Structures are given as structure tokens and as C-alpha cells.
């Protein structure tokens, strides 16, 4: 009889073909759904099938199902804070609509529109709405539709208008602590939500400014004779009839910005903002019935103003509204965990990983991997969730902060996912805006330029967050700031590696500090 030890199946790495099978299955099913117009165009079922395929590959390579399940649960556990925040995001959106905060942002913002300023101001307004809602999808489905109509009245190329809308919406989405991708990137990198938002400012804000300048220059050539203000005026009138609009109702936005600045835990900042929104709904909008408030926070807000665009814009939010996204995030993270545990990801990218020895190379590799996952796995959540565990130890090895990883995941994984018509993002935006991603993407200047800017500055040794809290700015000056949140063991290892690099002259020393020291 064989001993127990002899009956254990030896675990091995999958070969290249085996590693590709779960990805090919996922890509084929997603293309069938999104491109072939099969009648089913969500990512959920393809993900479930692909998880099963990845588990089968894992078992063929010697893993038990329990081991594969443990790999999925490990990745899900690292993302649970993001899941909890996603549950509360819908509540926050509903409270901000009830309070009049989001309606006021739209109302006042539309006053800023003129034909020549349509593109830059429209981009800013989309960023504001995306920030307030925490969703680029919500922004494009509401403000985006309005701006397409206004742009058509001005005779502007629809592709240019759509690119402007996408740029603004994704800036707001990236900066918002309410965004699902923002929370996911922070969670899989095991860093703080507001630490992640702070890091993203360093790449997204400069490209946003460049985009605004480009849109302003393009706007100078717009002929104002065809301007039709009726769409904007109609939307404003519908909002004014349904809400008490005054500057005071903008205060809840200040609360959530303050939460970002003070680096409160994400759940705490969102909870305070919800409370503020509910109080303002009672004080300014007369929403005092507890049952009605609970109903709106749970199931979303419903308005019937008589203006179709206003009704679509303001009828949303609620915890239930987030369940589609939460389900997708759970499946996407589990899929990434299964690929990681069975060794598929390491087989495909492990050789590249071993050749990364500089900040620039690891940043570029992370973005290339995110792009690969976007294009082949057909979803931005996988473009964020799969590369994170693959490269996280490289960031620690180079003495980098965890929010440097989370920022890099979003720089490409989020922003370029909208370029492909077969991803969830690309298919959604194509359906909402009615324009093919390949047509509008060249005009989505923020999305187009952000990864390029991030890669170039990293290779130049600029715009880098280090493990000890120091930051090397765009001018090359390194100053010591507050370290970002991350697991303590990982922090100590990264700081030790950073000190060794500084001693060897391979990393900058903060102003006022001595070589070989962290401060």
C-alpha cells in the first residue's frame, strides 16, 4: 500500500498553453457577449465560467479545490473594505440627491456654459458630477447625454464632445472616494483609500490641466451662431422646480472633500457625508419622514419633473443600485485570485517580473499588464485586480509606497479600459454615447495622456511616492511626508530596501536627511 505522502499530488506551474486557457475562454465569452450581440452583454456569467476553468487548470497542475478556493478567498479578503464602501456609495449618492447637493452642482455649473467655453467647462462639469457621484458611468449617462445634445446644437464634432465627456467623467471617477475602481485599487494594494486618491492627483491633475488647455484651444474655433441654450435652460428649470437650490446645499461636498484632506478612513468619511446629506435633505428639502428617507437610501431616489433628462439624472442612488457592481467586483477579484493561485499569471508574466530593477520599468510593466488584462479579460476590475498581487513585492523591493502601486493600476487599468468596445466600460460608453470607442478615444485627452505621463515621469525619477512617506516631485525635489497606510511587515521591508538603495545612491534622499536614513 502507498503511504499518504506518496499519494499526494505534486503541484507544478502551468505551462504557457495551460495558462492561456482561462484567459482565452474569458475573452471569447466576453467578445461573444459584447461584440456578437448575443443578447447577453454582462461580464458576470463569463467570469463564473472562467473561474471554473481556472480551477480545473489548477487541479490539473496539482492544486486541490480547497487550495484554489483559499486563493480566491485571500484576494476577496483583501478587497472587503472596498466591498463595504461600495455598499454605502449608493446610500451616499441618494443622500446627496435628496439634499439638493448634486442638483445644485448641475444647476450652477450650467450657468458657466458659453459656446467658446463649452469644451473646457463641460469637461470640468463632468469631472464635478463624476466626483460627486463616484461614477463615470452615471456622469456619461446623464451630463454626457446633455452635452452631446448641446454640442450638436453648436455644430461640434460628436467624437470631440464624447472625448471631452469621457475625460471629465473619468477624472471625477478617479478622484472620488465613492468610486468602485478607486476603492478596489486601494484595497488590492492594501493601502488607504485617501492615500490612493492623493497619489492619483500627482498624475491625473497635470494631464487634466493639459486636456483643459487643449479643449480651450479647440473651443476658440467654435462658431457661436448655432448655440441653442434650451437644453441647459430646460434642465435648470426642472431642477429649480423640484429643489430648494442655494449655495448652502453644496456644503456636503465640502464635508467629503474635508474627509479626503484629513485622510479619514473611507467608511468614516462616507458615513459622515451621508449624515450631512440626510440632515440637509430635512432642513432644505423638507424630507423628514424616516420611512421615506430609508426607502430612498435603500432603493434609490425617484423623481418625475416632466423633463426627461432631469428625471434620468436625478432618479438613481440607493444601496440596491450598487449590487450589480458589487457582484462583478466579487467575481473579478475571485477570478484574479484563481489565476494567481494556480500559477497562470506567474507563468505569463513571471519572466518579465524578474527583469524589473528600476522604478520606471516596474511602473511600465504594471501598466502594460493592466492593459493586457483590460484587452484580453475584458474588464477594468481585472485590469486592476490581476496585476496587483503579481507586482506588489516588486514595489516593496524597490522601496516604493503602496499608493504608488494603486495609482499605477488606475493610471492605465481604469483609463484605457474604455478604449476597447468589448470591455464592460467600452461597451457601456458606446451604448450610452452612441459613438465607437475607437472614434472618441483620440479626443479623450486625459485617458489618452495619463499613462504616458505616468510612465515618462517614473523613468525620469520624478513623481514618485516612497515607502517612508517621502515624495519626489516633478522637479526632482524629495520631501518627507506622512507614510501611506499598508501592512506593517511590508512597510518595514520596503523601508529597509529603500535605505539600502539610498546608501548605494540609487534612490533620492529627502531634503534635510542624511544618506542611508529614512528621515
PAZA-667749 format. One line per 2 residues: number of its first residue (from 1); their letters; for each residue x, y, z of C-alpha. Coordinates in nm, 4 decimals. Example, Ala and Ser with C-alpha at 12.3 -4.5 7.8 and 13.67 -1.06 7.14 Angstrom:
1	as	1.2300,-0.4500,0.7800; 1.3670,-0.1060,0.7140
This chain:
1	xx	0.0000,0.0000,0.0000; 0.1164,0.3509,-0.0725
3	xx	0.1769,0.5852,0.2114; -0.0202,0.9073,0.2473
5	xx	0.2824,1.1040,0.1405; 0.3161,0.9075,-0.1818
7	xx	-0.0486,0.9650,-0.2782; -0.0238,1.3423,-0.2583
9	xx	-0.0269,1.5010,-0.5995; 0.2737,1.7173,-0.6771
11	xx	0.1925,2.0810,-0.7503; 0.3514,2.2277,-1.0623
13	xx	0.3382,2.5515,-1.2566; 0.1011,2.5503,-1.5562
15	xx	0.2722,2.5705,-1.8912; 0.2151,2.8593,-2.1296
17	xx	-0.0778,2.6954,-2.3127; -0.2486,2.5940,-1.9878
19	xx	-0.2054,2.9471,-1.8534; -0.3732,3.0951,-2.1597
21	xx	-0.6809,2.8707,-2.1486; -0.8769,3.0588,-1.8740
23	xx	-0.7934,3.3914,-2.0405; -0.8907,3.2716,-2.3884
25	xx	-1.2192,3.1358,-2.2503; -1.2915,3.4659,-2.0785
27	xx	-1.2029,3.6729,-2.3855; -1.4067,3.4519,-2.6195
29	xx	-1.7162,3.4667,-2.3985; -1.6851,3.8445,-2.3494
31	xx	-1.6416,3.9081,-2.7217; -1.9397,3.6822,-2.7904
33	xx	-2.1497,3.8869,-2.5497; -2.0299,4.2395,-2.6291
35	xx	-1.9346,4.2230,-2.9960; -2.1550,3.9471,-3.1405
37	xx	-2.4613,4.0981,-2.9684; -2.5766,3.7613,-2.8406
39	xx	-2.8447,3.9114,-2.6190; -2.6346,3.8795,-2.3024
41	xx	-2.3737,4.1509,-2.2542; -2.2718,4.1410,-1.8873
43	xx	-1.9392,4.0106,-1.7580; -2.0782,3.8056,-1.4693
45	xx	-2.1504,3.4715,-1.6365; -1.8278,3.4707,-1.8422
47	xx	-1.6408,3.5331,-1.5156; -1.8110,3.2409,-1.3426
49	xx	-1.7288,3.0088,-1.6326; -1.3687,3.1348,-1.6396
51	xx	-1.3320,3.0852,-1.2636; -1.4391,2.7228,-1.3124
53	xx	-1.1891,2.6802,-1.5967; -0.9092,2.8333,-1.3869
55	xx	-0.9936,2.5942,-1.1022; -0.9822,2.2989,-1.3413
57	xx	-0.6382,2.4113,-1.4664; -0.5298,2.4462,-1.1034
59	xx	-0.6455,2.0920,-1.0244; -0.4671,1.9575,-1.3345
61	xx	-0.1495,2.1211,-1.2016; -0.1873,1.9518,-0.8637
63	xx	-0.3837,2.2033,-0.6569; -0.6825,2.0843,-0.4600
65	xx	-1.0130,2.2670,-0.4960; -0.9738,2.3779,-0.1332
67	xx	-0.6422,2.5376,-0.2233; -0.7941,2.7152,-0.5237
69	xx	-1.0824,2.8361,-0.3093; -0.8359,2.9627,-0.0493
71	xx	-0.6589,3.1634,-0.3194; -0.9858,3.3269,-0.4220
73	xx	-1.0828,3.3985,-0.0625; -0.7423,3.5543,0.0104
75	xx	-0.7931,3.8094,-0.2678; -1.1544,3.8701,-0.1651
77	xx	-1.0493,3.9273,0.1936; -0.8052,4.1965,0.0794
79	xx	-1.0913,4.3671,-0.1070; -1.3595,4.3536,0.1615
81	xx	-1.3214,4.7156,0.2701; -1.3834,4.8213,-0.0891
83	xx	-1.6943,4.5999,-0.0975; -1.8279,4.7574,0.2212
85	xx	-1.7622,5.1041,0.0850; -1.9405,5.0133,-0.2376
87	xx	-2.2453,4.9186,-0.0289; -2.2500,5.2685,0.1178
89	xx	-2.1719,5.4583,-0.2031; -2.5275,5.4154,-0.3317
91	xx	-2.6560,5.5434,0.0014; -2.4345,5.8498,-0.0284
93	xx	-2.5489,5.9269,-0.3841; -2.9122,5.9061,-0.2726
95	xx	-2.8492,6.1364,0.0244; -2.6685,6.3897,-0.1969
97	xx	-2.9612,6.3939,-0.4406; -3.2208,6.4272,-0.1626
99	xx	-3.0251,6.7128,-0.0053; -3.0117,6.9018,-0.3358
101	xx	-2.6309,6.8859,-0.3448; -2.5916,6.7087,-0.6795
103	xx	-2.8810,6.9028,-0.8396; -2.7207,7.2308,-0.7241
105	xx	-2.3851,7.1317,-0.8739; -2.5531,7.0763,-1.2087
107	xx	-2.7699,7.3881,-1.1826; -2.4854,7.6281,-1.1078
109	xx	-2.2476,7.4543,-1.3455; -2.4774,7.5003,-1.6444
111	xx	-2.4643,7.8781,-1.5888; -2.0975,7.8651,-1.6838
113	xx	-2.1574,7.7327,-2.0361; -2.0815,7.9511,-2.3373
115	xx	-2.0080,7.8309,-2.6921; -1.6354,7.9058,-2.6739
117	xx	-1.6024,7.7572,-2.3255; -1.8267,7.4584,-2.3916
119	xx	-1.5445,7.2023,-2.4165; -1.3266,7.3037,-2.1163
121	xx	-1.6210,7.3981,-1.8925; -1.8097,7.0850,-1.9962
123	xx	-1.5054,6.8771,-1.9044; -1.4881,7.0442,-1.5622
125	xx	-1.8611,6.9922,-1.5031; -1.8339,6.6248,-1.5951
127	xx	-1.5441,6.5940,-1.3504; -1.7518,6.7570,-1.0756
129	xx	-2.0520,6.5306,-1.1343; -1.8235,6.2257,-1.1591
131	xx	-1.6604,6.3266,-0.8307; -1.9938,6.3817,-0.6586
133	xx	-2.1486,6.0565,-0.7859; -1.8312,5.8496,-0.7763
135	xx	-1.9189,5.7046,-1.1145; -1.8036,5.7831,-1.4664
137	xx	-2.0958,5.5728,-1.5915; -2.3513,5.7886,-1.4086
139	xx	-2.1880,6.1036,-1.5395; -2.1822,5.9962,-1.9040
141	xx	-2.5392,5.8651,-1.8866; -2.6646,6.1995,-1.7557
143	xx	-2.4438,6.5012,-1.8168; -2.2887,6.3221,-2.1135
145	xx	-2.6211,6.2888,-2.2901; -2.6986,6.6562,-2.2194
147	xx	-2.3635,6.7729,-2.3534; -2.3963,6.5641,-2.6673
149	xx	-2.7210,6.7486,-2.7388; -2.5699,7.0885,-2.6643
151	xx	-2.2611,7.0062,-2.8701; -2.4785,6.9051,-3.1628
153	xx	-2.6502,7.2437,-3.1423; -2.3101,7.4112,-3.1611
155	xx	-2.2034,7.2055,-3.4624; -1.9168,7.0404,-3.2718
157	xx	-1.7787,6.7070,-3.3906; -1.9641,6.4450,-3.1785
159	xx	-1.6410,6.2469,-3.1350; -1.4759,6.5539,-2.9823
161	xx	-1.7695,6.6128,-2.7488; -1.7707,6.2468,-2.6460
163	xx	-1.3951,6.2547,-2.5805; -1.4406,6.5623,-2.3596
165	xx	-1.7209,6.3896,-2.1677; -1.5123,6.0748,-2.1137
167	xx	-1.2112,6.2802,-1.9966; -1.4086,6.4751,-1.7378
169	xx	-1.6120,6.1790,-1.6185; -1.3034,5.9661,-1.5563
171	xx	-1.1179,6.2462,-1.3765; -1.4105,6.2763,-1.1365
173	xx	-1.4311,5.8986,-1.1028; -1.0601,5.8687,-1.0181
175	xx	-1.0653,6.1493,-0.7617; -1.3845,6.0311,-0.5925
177	xx	-1.3637,5.8201,-0.2753; -1.7032,5.6864,-0.3824
179	xx	-1.5729,5.5213,-0.6999; -1.5702,5.1421,-0.7231
181	xx	-1.2376,5.1292,-0.9101; -1.0817,5.3780,-0.6679
183	xx	-1.1800,5.1605,-0.3739; -1.0761,4.8404,-0.5491
185	xx	-0.7294,4.9740,-0.6392; -0.6701,5.0846,-0.2803
187	xx	-0.7951,4.7523,-0.1446; -0.5908,4.5188,-0.3665
189	xx	-0.2797,4.7315,-0.2987; -0.3553,4.7219,0.0743
191	xx	-0.3275,5.0964,0.1184; -0.5577,5.3683,0.2489
193	xx	-0.8383,5.4997,0.0312; -0.7421,5.8645,0.0716
195	xx	-0.3719,5.7797,0.0393; -0.4613,5.6361,-0.3005
197	xx	-0.6641,5.9428,-0.4010; -0.3725,6.1678,-0.3002
199	xx	-0.1325,5.9675,-0.5161; -0.3626,5.9818,-0.8192
201	xx	-0.3634,6.3612,-0.8074; 0.0061,6.3566,-0.8997
203	xx	-0.0601,6.2107,-1.2464; -0.4227,6.2885,-1.3228
205	xx	-0.4240,6.6575,-1.2271; -0.1413,6.7549,-1.4670
207	xx	-0.2999,6.5641,-1.7559; -0.6372,6.7179,-1.6688
209	xx	-0.4837,7.0645,-1.6959; -0.3216,6.9737,-2.0299
211	xx	-0.6571,6.8436,-2.1538; -0.8383,7.1620,-2.0464
213	xx	-0.5856,7.3750,-2.2347; -0.6318,7.1593,-2.5452
215	xx	-1.0119,7.1807,-2.5210; -0.9925,7.5576,-2.4695
217	xx	-0.7780,7.5987,-2.7811; -1.0176,7.3834,-2.9828
219	xx	-1.3099,7.5825,-2.8461; -1.1737,7.9076,-2.9871
221	xx	-1.2669,7.7841,-3.3345; -1.6316,7.7130,-3.2494
223	xx	-1.8912,7.9221,-3.4343; -2.1268,8.0686,-3.1707
225	xx	-2.4088,8.1391,-3.4148; -2.5551,7.7901,-3.3783
227	xx	-2.5732,7.7891,-2.9978; -2.9036,7.6511,-2.8601
229	xx	-2.9342,7.7071,-2.4830; -3.2745,7.5420,-2.4476
231	xx	-3.1406,7.2039,-2.3301; -2.9424,7.3584,-2.0441
233	xx	-3.2212,7.6028,-1.9540; -3.4816,7.3248,-1.9517
235	xx	-3.2665,7.1145,-1.7199; -3.2143,7.4101,-1.4851
237	xx	-3.5859,7.4883,-1.4759; -3.6749,7.1289,-1.3891
239	xx	-3.4166,7.1252,-1.1080; -3.5337,7.4622,-0.9688
241	xx	-3.8957,7.3420,-0.9575; -3.8077,7.0267,-0.7629
243	xx	-3.5390,7.1503,-0.5215; -3.4569,7.4396,-0.2964
245	xx	-3.1376,7.5428,-0.4754; -2.8992,7.7676,-0.2844
247	xx	-2.5235,7.7712,-0.2164; -2.5698,7.6211,0.1305
249	xx	-2.6682,7.2811,-0.0110; -2.3168,7.2482,-0.1531
251	xx	-2.1755,7.2069,0.1994; -2.1990,6.8210,0.1930
253	xx	-1.9462,6.8290,-0.0924; -1.7126,7.0269,0.1341
255	xx	-1.7579,6.7604,0.4018; -1.6453,6.4799,0.1745
257	xx	-1.3526,6.6880,0.0441; -1.2525,6.7554,0.4061
259	xx	-1.2651,6.3798,0.4720; -1.0190,6.3322,0.1847
261	xx	-0.7870,6.6061,0.3115; -0.7964,6.4741,0.6692
263	xx	-0.7375,6.1192,0.5394; -1.0253,5.9739,0.7348
265	xx	-1.0954,5.6035,0.6874; -1.3146,5.5681,0.3804
267	xx	-1.6158,5.4274,0.5637; -1.5991,5.7000,0.8277
269	xx	-1.5796,5.9792,0.5697; -1.8699,5.8369,0.3718
271	xx	-2.0809,5.7839,0.6851; -2.0300,6.1467,0.7937
273	xx	-2.1202,6.2660,0.4455; -2.4383,6.0560,0.4420
275	xx	-2.5442,6.2012,0.7770; -2.4756,6.5513,0.6464
277	xx	-2.6748,6.4794,0.3297; -2.9747,6.3478,0.5251
279	xx	-2.9713,6.6493,0.7589; -2.9595,6.8886,0.4647
281	xx	-3.2425,6.6950,0.2946; -3.4555,6.7537,0.6040
283	xx	-3.3591,7.1187,0.6517; -3.3620,7.2426,0.2910
285	xx	-3.5807,6.9949,0.1009; -3.8389,6.9039,0.3675
287	xx	-3.7525,6.5314,0.3652; -3.8440,6.4452,0.7254
289	xx	-4.0221,6.1100,0.7030; -3.7923,5.8370,0.8346
291	xx	-3.9584,5.5658,0.6258; -3.9230,5.7745,0.3080
293	xx	-3.5575,5.8514,0.3831; -3.4778,5.4854,0.4495
295	xx	-3.6601,5.3840,0.1312; -3.4586,5.6323,-0.0782
297	xx	-3.1267,5.5322,0.0817; -3.2016,5.1637,0.0250
299	xx	-3.3721,5.1582,-0.3140; -3.2716,5.4932,-0.4657
301	xx	-3.4363,5.8270,-0.5373; -3.7159,5.8606,-0.7934
303	xx	-3.8158,6.1963,-0.9424; -4.0735,6.2906,-1.2019
305	xx	-4.0151,6.6516,-1.3058; -4.1564,6.6376,-1.6566
307	xx	-3.8081,6.6852,-1.8017; -3.6826,6.3517,-1.9332
309	xx	-3.3145,6.4384,-1.8891; -3.3654,6.5680,-1.5345
311	xx	-3.5660,6.2593,-1.4402; -3.2913,6.0301,-1.5701
313	xx	-3.0234,6.2330,-1.3960; -3.1913,6.2507,-1.0551
315	xx	-3.3600,5.9095,-1.0311; -3.0730,5.6985,-0.9021
317	xx	-2.8645,5.6083,-0.5983; -2.9515,5.3669,-0.3199
319	xx	-2.7721,5.0642,-0.1790; -2.9546,4.8263,-0.4135
321	xx	-2.8170,5.0191,-0.7119; -2.4657,4.9006,-0.6210
323	xx	-2.5372,4.5295,-0.6173; -2.4640,4.4764,-0.9891
325	xx	-2.1211,4.6340,-0.9438; -2.0544,4.4531,-0.6162
327	xx	-2.1339,4.1173,-0.7765; -1.8999,4.1969,-1.0645
329	xx	-1.6194,4.3062,-0.8303; -1.6537,3.9881,-0.6229
331	xx	-1.6335,3.7678,-0.9314; -1.3492,3.9681,-1.0898
333	xx	-1.1382,3.9562,-0.7734; -1.2102,3.5842,-0.7289
335	xx	-1.1048,3.5232,-1.0906; -0.7796,3.7101,-1.0321
337	xx	-0.7227,3.5068,-0.7149; -0.7810,3.1795,-0.9007
339	xx	-0.5383,3.2774,-1.1795; -0.2805,3.3777,-0.9207
341	xx	-0.3157,3.0630,-0.7098; -0.2956,2.8157,-0.9999
343	xx	0.0121,2.9993,-1.1298; -0.1258,3.1216,-1.4636
345	xx	-0.0334,3.4830,-1.4002; 0.3177,3.3965,-1.2862
347	xx	0.3761,3.1785,-1.5937; 0.2649,3.4545,-1.8299
349	xx	0.4406,3.7452,-1.6597; 0.6930,3.5913,-1.4201
351	xx	0.9789,3.6133,-1.6710; 0.9108,3.9826,-1.7234
353	xx	0.8827,4.0418,-1.3495; 1.2326,3.9065,-1.2852
355	xx	1.3795,4.1633,-1.5271; 1.2390,4.4677,-1.3464
357	xx	1.5030,4.6531,-1.1486; 1.4005,5.0210,-1.1674
359	xx	1.1010,5.2303,-1.0759; 1.0332,5.3188,-1.4377
361	xx	1.0400,4.9580,-1.5542; 0.8075,4.8291,-1.2816
363	xx	0.5613,5.1137,-1.3412; 0.5592,5.0459,-1.7159
365	xx	0.5258,4.6694,-1.6640; 0.2329,4.7225,-1.4281
367	xx	0.0550,4.9396,-1.6827; 0.1263,4.7016,-1.9716
369	xx	-0.0122,4.4131,-1.7659; -0.3214,4.6186,-1.6782
371	xx	-0.3706,4.6955,-2.0459; -0.3307,4.3269,-2.1333
373	xx	-0.5920,4.2327,-1.8742; -0.8291,4.5043,-1.9991
375	xx	-0.7962,4.3858,-2.3578; -0.7994,4.0088,-2.3006
377	xx	-1.0087,3.9681,-1.9852; -1.2469,4.2409,-2.0990
379	xx	-1.2979,4.4218,-1.7700; -1.1294,4.7087,-1.5845
381	xx	-1.1701,4.5344,-1.2485; -0.9404,4.2597,-1.3749
383	xx	-0.7041,4.5245,-1.5132; -0.6696,4.6393,-1.1528
385	xx	-0.7133,4.3174,-0.9570; -0.4846,4.0818,-1.1505
387	xx	-0.1597,4.2878,-1.1722; -0.1689,4.3951,-0.8048
389	xx	-0.0633,4.0663,-0.6421; 0.1794,3.9979,-0.9273
391	xx	0.3900,4.3132,-0.8786; 0.3295,4.4145,-0.5177
393	xx	0.6525,4.2550,-0.3935; 0.8475,4.4443,-0.6625
395	xx	0.7195,4.7749,-0.5276; 0.8293,4.6704,-0.1772
397	xx	1.1647,4.5563,-0.3161; 1.2236,4.8996,-0.4730
399	xx	1.1233,5.0845,-0.1551; 0.8061,5.2261,-0.3093
401	xx	0.4867,5.3143,-0.1268; 0.1783,5.1003,-0.1749
403	xx	-0.0172,5.4008,-0.3058; 0.2392,5.4163,-0.5875
405	xx	0.1128,5.0714,-0.6893; -0.2538,5.1644,-0.6516
407	xx	-0.2027,5.4835,-0.8549; -0.0288,5.2943,-1.1348
409	xx	-0.3062,5.0350,-1.1512; -0.5595,5.3094,-1.2179
411	xx	-0.3383,5.5155,-1.4492; -0.3822,5.2533,-1.7188
413	xx	-0.6176,4.9833,-1.5923; -0.9042,5.2281,-1.5419
415	xx	-0.8353,5.4932,-1.8027; -0.7571,5.2759,-2.1057
417	xx	-1.0264,5.0149,-2.0375; -1.2772,5.2480,-2.2025
419	xx	-1.0807,5.2283,-2.5300; -1.1940,4.8739,-2.6140
421	xx	-1.5512,4.8184,-2.7355; -1.5514,4.4630,-2.5956
423	xx	-1.4791,4.5642,-2.2332; -1.7649,4.6399,-1.9969
425	xx	-1.6614,5.0077,-1.9925; -1.6197,5.0461,-2.3654
427	xx	-1.9448,4.8668,-2.4461; -2.1355,5.0738,-2.1905
429	xx	-1.9998,5.4084,-2.3087; -2.0542,5.3141,-2.6726
431	xx	-2.4147,5.2288,-2.5917; -2.4756,5.5485,-2.3936
433	xx	-2.2950,5.7950,-2.6196; -2.3649,5.6195,-2.9479
435	xx	-2.0053,5.6624,-3.0644; -1.7469,5.3866,-3.1143
437	xx	-1.4572,5.3940,-2.8627; -1.2007,5.3927,-3.1429
439	xx	-1.3604,5.7157,-3.2693; -1.3837,5.9136,-2.9430
441	xx	-1.0726,5.7840,-2.7637; -0.8236,6.0065,-2.9569
443	xx	-1.0147,6.3068,-2.8160; -1.0336,6.1727,-2.4594
445	xx	-0.7127,6.3574,-2.3785; -0.6987,6.2718,-2.0064
447	xx	-0.7424,5.8987,-2.0660; -0.5009,5.9022,-2.3583
449	xx	-0.2218,6.1028,-2.1934; -0.2332,5.9911,-1.8309
451	xx	-0.0483,5.6563,-1.8682; 0.2083,5.8189,-2.0972
453	xx	0.2730,6.0978,-1.8460; 0.2987,5.8471,-1.5592
455	xx	0.5474,5.6262,-1.7437; 0.7715,5.9136,-1.8596
457	xx	0.7905,6.0783,-1.5162; 0.8660,5.7439,-1.3492
459	xx	1.1523,5.6759,-1.5896; 1.2862,6.0259,-1.5181
461	xx	1.2787,5.9540,-1.1433; 1.0054,6.2094,-1.0788
463	xx	0.6579,6.1988,-0.9302; 0.7383,5.9017,-0.7037
465	xx	0.5963,5.8031,-0.3636; 0.8408,5.6175,-0.1367
467	xx	0.7741,5.3746,0.1482; 0.8901,5.6099,0.4243
469	xx	0.6417,5.8791,0.3194; 0.8857,6.0844,0.1116
471	xx	0.7741,6.2125,-0.2271; 0.9889,6.3086,-0.5255
473	xx	0.8012,6.5800,-0.7129; 0.8025,6.6648,-1.0813
475	xx	1.1030,6.8946,-1.0308; 1.3056,6.6167,-0.8682
477	xx	1.2905,6.7532,-0.5133; 1.2269,6.4912,-0.2450
479	xx	1.0440,6.5900,0.0726; 0.9297,6.3794,0.3665
481	xx	0.5546,6.3464,0.4175; 0.3208,6.1139,0.6075
483	xx	0.3659,5.7482,0.5032; 0.0671,5.5867,0.3379
485	xx	-0.1224,5.3031,0.5015; -0.0020,4.9481,0.4316
487	xx	0.0670,4.6236,0.6211; 0.3334,4.6922,0.8834
489	xx	0.5546,4.3989,0.7834; 0.5533,4.5172,0.4215
491	xx	0.6303,4.8742,0.5296; 0.9338,4.7723,0.7313
493	xx	1.0688,4.5585,0.4469; 1.0150,4.8357,0.1920
495	xx	1.1810,5.0974,0.4135; 1.4778,4.8658,0.4713
497	xx	1.5137,4.8204,0.0948; 1.4806,5.1951,0.0432
499	xx	1.7587,5.2687,0.2911; 1.9854,5.0223,0.1097
501	xx	1.9091,5.1893,-0.2216; 1.9842,5.5323,-0.0770
503	xx	2.3107,5.4087,0.0650; 2.4009,5.2862,-0.2843
505	xx	2.2928,5.6163,-0.4398; 2.0028,5.4560,-0.6258
507	xx	1.7227,5.6496,-0.4552; 1.6908,6.0172,-0.3605
509	xx	1.7332,6.1366,-0.0047; 1.4678,6.3709,0.1409
511	xx	1.5678,6.7337,0.1930; 1.7452,6.7692,0.5265
513	xx	1.8084,6.3961,0.5708; 2.1385,6.2107,0.5585
515	xx	2.2253,5.9332,0.3164; 2.1213,5.5915,0.4370
517	xx	1.8466,5.7212,0.6645; 1.4713,5.7252,0.6218
519	x	1.4308,6.0745,0.7581
